[in-house]
Amino acid sequence: MTPPGINRVRIGLSTLFVASFLVAGTPASAQTTLRWKFQEGETLHYIVEEKNNTKTLTNGNEIKYTSDQVMEYSWKVKKVFADGSARVAQKRERVRMKVVAPFTNFEYDSAKEPAKTDKKDEQANPQEEAAKQSFREMIGVEIDLTMNPLGEVTDVDLPESLLKKLRETARQSGAEEEFSEDKIKESFKHNVIVLPKNPVAEGAAWTGAEELPAPDGKLKHERTYTFKGTTKKNGKTFDLIELATKITFVPDANASGKFKVRSAKLSGNFHFDNEKGRLVESEQTNIVELEVEENNNKAEQTIQTTTLFSLKPVAGE
């Protein structure tokens, strides 16, 4: 799970997944009941690859920013309850990152330095050091949560040491409200796909909605998931789910009007292994066009983020 970072707008726009309910049905024949399944003592390993391309046009000049992140996570199933829910410990094991920007270019790999260190690189660009330090603080931190067979997440337990660090990051960036403990916990509830309660047939759809904080207002996400039936990939059969999202910016009553979302679209697909009850792969693309005004300067910004979420194969499977 990706924790809150330095860029609040990107975090708000790229938060993925949402609780859902069935809104469109099909005949009872050939229906599939989609469910997460957990085995006590099992550990799953996921890789999240995120590619970001940002273009900012201001005063006739174009500024480009690109970043590639590869994050490795472990999901350890500590306990399975009678209703199929499970207590799961999620932990970020490794981070690799490459940034190309006007004033800083750097690469980082947490595996090539001690995972937990307070040592700062005095030669590093402040932006670079802040990014590295943020990653260092999350490596090896175990976050416990409860997840039911639909994929709904409850009872998120954040270590006090992590909360302390996140509060400090929020204070320094002026985002205390957006990175409050409640909002941090809430963000963990939208990082996996939540499945429909009822059986679905090919073509059936379900929707969900959430609101996320943003400068001068909030972002309303309205998602539509469509079950596309089964598909084959790498010689294996999976259930395919497609996603289309409408994103609307809702300004606060006292908004300054200096931040506007011109357009925003999130689309993607999910490959779900219903036999084993786990997400195998998902790919999502988020494209956002913004207008920002600061110190009497106006800027137009386009952010494109592609995120690939994949399960590392287990030996012998």
C-alpha positions as CSV (number, residue, x, y, z in Angstrom):
1,M,0.0,0.0,0.0
2,T,1.3,3.4,-1.0
3,P,1.5,5.8,2.0
4,P,0.9,9.5,1.9
5,G,3.8,11.3,0.1
6,I,4.9,14.8,-0.6
7,N,2.7,15.6,-3.6
8,R,-0.9,15.9,-2.1
9,V,-2.6,16.4,-5.4
10,R,-1.2,13.2,-7.0
11,I,-2.0,11.2,-3.9
12,G,-5.6,12.3,-3.9
13,L,-6.0,11.7,-7.6
14,S,-4.3,8.4,-7.7
15,T,-5.9,6.7,-4.7
16,L,-7.3,3.4,-6.1
17,F,-10.3,1.2,-5.5
18,V,-13.5,1.7,-3.5
19,A,-16.2,-0.2,-1.6
20,S,-19.0,-1.2,-4.0
21,F,-22.5,-2.5,-4.4
22,L,-24.3,-4.3,-7.2
23,V,-26.5,-2.1,-9.4
24,A,-27.0,-4.0,-12.7
25,G,-27.9,-7.6,-12.9
26,T,-28.3,-10.3,-15.6
27,P,-30.2,-13.6,-15.7
28,A,-29.4,-16.1,-13.0
29,S,-27.7,-18.5,-15.4
30,A,-23.9,-18.6,-15.8
31,Q,-23.3,-16.4,-12.8
32,T,-20.1,-16.1,-10.8
33,T,-19.6,-15.4,-7.2
34,L,-16.4,-13.5,-6.8
35,R,-14.6,-13.7,-3.4
36,W,-11.3,-13.1,-1.8
37,K,-10.0,-16.3,0.0
38,F,-7.4,-16.4,2.8
39,Q,-5.3,-19.2,4.2
40,E,-3.8,-18.7,7.7
41,G,0.0,-18.5,7.6
42,E,0.1,-17.7,3.9
43,T,2.2,-14.8,2.6
44,L,1.5,-13.1,-0.7
45,H,4.1,-10.8,-2.4
46,Y,2.9,-8.0,-4.6
47,I,4.8,-5.6,-6.8
48,V,3.4,-2.1,-7.6
49,E,5.0,-0.2,-10.6
50,E,4.0,3.4,-11.0
51,K,5.0,5.6,-13.9
52,N,4.2,9.3,-13.7
53,N,4.6,11.9,-16.4
54,T,3.8,15.5,-15.5
55,K,3.9,18.5,-17.8
56,T,3.4,22.0,-16.5
57,L,3.0,25.0,-18.8
58,T,3.6,28.4,-17.2
59,N,4.6,31.8,-18.7
60,G,5.1,30.0,-22.0
61,N,7.6,27.5,-20.6
62,E,7.0,23.8,-20.4
63,I,8.4,21.9,-17.4
64,K,8.5,18.1,-17.4
65,Y,8.7,15.8,-14.4
66,T,8.9,12.0,-14.7
67,S,9.2,9.4,-12.0
68,D,9.3,5.6,-12.0
69,Q,8.6,3.7,-8.8
70,V,8.7,0.0,-8.1
71,M,7.4,-1.0,-4.6
72,E,7.4,-4.5,-3.2
73,Y,4.9,-5.5,-0.5
74,S,4.2,-8.6,1.6
75,W,0.7,-9.6,2.8
76,K,0.9,-12.1,5.7
77,V,-2.3,-13.7,6.8
78,K,-2.1,-13.9,10.6
79,K,-5.6,-15.3,11.3
80,V,-8.7,-16.4,9.4
81,F,-12.1,-16.0,11.1
82,A,-15.2,-18.1,10.8
83,D,-16.8,-15.7,8.3
84,G,-13.8,-15.9,6.0
85,S,-12.4,-12.5,7.1
86,A,-8.7,-12.4,7.8
87,R,-6.3,-10.4,9.9
88,V,-3.5,-9.4,7.4
89,A,-0.2,-7.7,8.1
90,Q,1.0,-5.6,5.1
91,K,4.6,-4.5,4.9
92,R,6.6,-2.5,2.3
93,E,9.7,-4.6,1.7
94,R,11.6,-2.6,-0.9
95,V,11.4,0.6,-3.0
96,R,13.1,1.6,-6.2
97,M,12.7,5.0,-7.7
98,K,14.0,7.1,-10.6
99,V,13.2,10.8,-10.9
100,V,14.0,13.1,-13.8
101,A,13.1,16.8,-13.1
102,P,14.4,20.2,-13.9
103,F,16.3,20.7,-10.7
104,T,16.9,17.1,-9.6
105,N,17.7,13.8,-11.2
106,F,18.2,10.8,-8.9
107,E,17.8,7.1,-8.4
108,Y,17.1,5.3,-5.2
109,D,17.0,1.6,-4.1
110,S,16.2,0.9,-0.5
111,A,17.9,-2.5,-0.8
112,K,21.2,-0.7,-1.3
113,E,21.2,1.0,2.1
114,P,20.1,0.2,5.6
115,A,16.3,0.1,5.6
116,K,15.9,2.1,8.8
117,T,18.3,5.0,9.1
118,D,18.1,8.6,10.2
119,K,21.2,9.5,8.2
120,K,20.8,12.2,5.7
121,D,22.8,12.8,2.6
122,E,24.1,16.3,3.0
123,Q,25.0,16.5,-0.7
124,A,21.5,15.6,-1.9
125,N,19.0,18.0,-3.3
126,P,16.3,18.8,-0.6
127,Q,13.6,17.4,-2.8
128,E,15.6,14.2,-3.3
129,E,16.5,13.8,0.3
130,A,12.8,14.4,1.4
131,A,11.7,11.6,-1.0
132,K,14.4,9.2,0.2
133,Q,13.6,9.9,3.8
134,S,9.9,9.3,3.3
135,F,10.7,5.9,1.8
136,R,13.2,5.0,4.5
137,E,10.5,5.6,7.2
138,M,8.1,3.1,5.6
139,I,10.4,0.2,4.8
140,G,9.7,-2.7,7.1
141,V,6.8,-1.1,8.9
142,E,4.0,-3.6,9.5
143,I,0.4,-2.4,9.2
144,D,-2.3,-4.7,10.4
145,L,-5.8,-4.7,9.0
146,T,-8.9,-6.9,8.7
147,M,-10.2,-7.8,5.2
148,N,-13.4,-9.7,4.5
149,P,-14.1,-12.0,1.4
150,L,-15.5,-9.0,-0.5
151,G,-12.2,-7.1,0.0
152,E,-13.6,-4.6,2.4
153,V,-11.0,-3.3,4.8
154,T,-11.7,-2.4,8.5
155,D,-9.7,-2.1,11.7
156,V,-6.5,-0.6,10.3
157,D,-3.8,-0.5,13.0
158,L,-1.0,2.0,12.3
159,P,2.1,1.8,14.6
160,E,2.5,4.9,16.7
161,S,6.0,5.4,15.3
162,L,4.7,5.6,11.8
163,L,1.9,8.0,12.8
164,K,4.4,10.3,14.4
165,K,6.5,10.4,11.2
166,L,3.5,11.0,9.0
167,R,2.2,13.8,11.3
168,E,5.5,15.5,11.0
169,T,5.5,15.2,7.2
170,A,2.0,16.6,7.2
171,R,3.0,19.5,9.4
172,Q,5.9,20.4,7.2
173,S,3.8,20.3,4.1
174,G,0.8,22.1,5.6
175,A,-1.5,19.2,5.1
176,E,-2.5,18.2,8.6
177,E,-6.2,17.8,7.8
178,E,-5.6,15.7,4.7
179,F,-3.1,13.5,6.5
180,S,-5.0,13.1,9.8
181,E,-5.0,9.7,11.4
182,D,-8.5,9.0,10.2
183,K,-7.8,10.0,6.6
184,I,-4.6,7.9,6.6
185,K,-6.5,4.9,7.8
186,E,-9.3,5.5,5.3
187,S,-6.7,5.5,2.5
188,F,-5.8,1.9,3.3
189,K,-9.4,0.9,2.7
190,H,-9.3,1.8,-1.0
191,N,-6.2,0.0,-2.2
192,V,-7.7,-3.3,-3.3
193,I,-10.7,-4.1,-5.4
194,V,-13.9,-4.6,-3.5
195,L,-16.1,-7.3,-5.1
196,P,-19.9,-7.3,-5.6
197,K,-22.0,-8.9,-2.9
198,N,-24.2,-10.9,-5.3
199,P,-23.3,-13.3,-8.1
200,V,-22.6,-11.7,-11.5
201,A,-22.8,-12.8,-15.1
202,E,-20.8,-11.4,-18.0
203,G,-21.8,-7.8,-18.6
204,A,-23.0,-7.1,-15.1
205,A,-21.8,-3.9,-13.4
206,W,-21.5,-2.5,-9.9
207,T,-20.5,1.0,-8.8
208,G,-18.9,2.8,-5.9
209,A,-18.1,6.3,-4.9
210,E,-15.7,8.2,-2.5
211,E,-14.6,11.7,-1.8
212,L,-10.9,12.6,-1.4
213,P,-9.4,15.8,-0.1
214,A,-7.8,18.3,-2.5
215,P,-6.6,21.9,-2.4
216,D,-9.6,24.2,-2.2
217,G,-12.1,21.3,-2.1
218,K,-12.5,17.6,-2.6
219,L,-12.5,15.1,-5.5
220,K,-15.5,12.9,-6.0
221,H,-14.8,9.6,-7.6
222,E,-17.6,7.6,-9.2
223,R,-16.5,4.2,-10.4
224,T,-18.2,1.6,-12.6
225,Y,-16.9,-1.9,-12.6
226,T,-18.0,-4.3,-15.3
227,F,-17.5,-8.1,-15.2
228,K,-16.2,-9.3,-18.6
229,G,-16.2,-13.0,-17.9
230,T,-13.1,-15.2,-18.1
231,T,-9.9,-14.5,-20.0
232,K,-6.6,-16.3,-20.5
233,K,-3.2,-14.9,-19.7
234,N,0.1,-16.6,-19.6
235,G,-1.7,-19.9,-20.1
236,K,-4.0,-19.4,-17.1
237,T,-7.7,-18.5,-16.8
238,F,-8.8,-15.5,-14.8
239,D,-11.9,-13.4,-14.3
240,L,-11.6,-10.0,-16.0
241,I,-13.1,-6.9,-14.5
242,E,-13.0,-3.5,-16.3
243,L,-13.1,-0.1,-14.6
244,A,-14.3,3.3,-15.8
245,T,-14.2,6.3,-13.4
246,K,-15.7,9.8,-13.4
247,I,-13.8,12.3,-11.3
248,T,-15.4,15.6,-10.3
249,F,-13.8,18.5,-8.4
250,V,-16.2,19.9,-5.7
251,P,-14.8,23.3,-4.5
252,D,-15.2,24.4,-0.9
253,A,-17.6,27.3,-0.1
254,N,-14.6,29.5,0.7
255,A,-12.4,28.2,-2.0
256,S,-9.9,30.7,-3.5
257,G,-10.6,29.6,-7.0
258,K,-6.9,29.2,-7.7
259,F,-7.1,25.4,-8.2
260,K,-9.3,23.9,-10.9
261,V,-9.7,20.4,-12.4
262,R,-10.3,20.8,-16.1
263,S,-10.7,17.1,-16.7
264,A,-9.9,13.8,-14.9
265,K,-10.3,10.2,-16.0
266,L,-9.3,6.9,-14.5
267,S,-9.6,3.6,-16.4
268,G,-8.3,0.1,-15.9
269,N,-8.8,-3.6,-15.6
270,F,-8.3,-6.4,-13.1
271,H,-7.3,-10.0,-13.5
272,F,-8.8,-11.9,-10.5
273,D,-8.1,-15.6,-9.7
274,N,-11.4,-16.6,-8.3
275,E,-10.4,-20.2,-7.6
276,K,-7.6,-19.1,-5.2
277,G,-9.4,-15.9,-4.2
278,R,-6.8,-13.3,-5.0
279,L,-6.0,-10.4,-7.3
280,V,-3.3,-11.4,-9.7
281,E,-2.8,-8.2,-11.7
282,S,-4.4,-4.8,-12.3
283,E,-3.5,-2.0,-14.6
284,Q,-4.8,1.6,-14.3
285,T,-4.2,4.8,-16.1
286,N,-5.1,8.2,-14.6
287,I,-5.0,11.4,-16.7
288,V,-5.7,14.7,-15.0
289,E,-5.6,18.3,-16.4
290,L,-5.3,21.1,-13.8
291,E,-5.2,24.8,-13.6
292,V,-3.3,26.4,-10.7
293,E,-2.8,30.0,-9.8
294,E,-0.2,31.1,-7.4
295,N,1.4,34.5,-6.8
296,N,-0.5,35.9,-9.8
297,N,1.1,33.2,-12.0
298,K,-1.1,30.7,-13.8
299,A,-0.1,27.3,-14.8
300,E,-1.7,24.4,-16.7
301,Q,-0.7,21.0,-15.6
302,T,-1.3,17.5,-17.1
303,I,-0.6,14.5,-15.0
304,Q,-0.6,11.0,-16.4
305,T,0.0,8.1,-14.0
306,T,0.0,4.4,-14.9
307,T,0.0,1.9,-12.1
308,L,0.6,-1.9,-12.5
309,F,-0.2,-4.1,-9.5
310,S,1.0,-7.7,-9.9
311,L,1.3,-10.8,-7.7
312,K,4.7,-12.4,-7.6
313,P,4.4,-16.1,-8.6
314,V,4.8,-18.6,-5.9
315,A,7.4,-21.3,-6.5
316,G,5.7,-24.4,-8.0
317,E,2.6,-22.6,-9.2
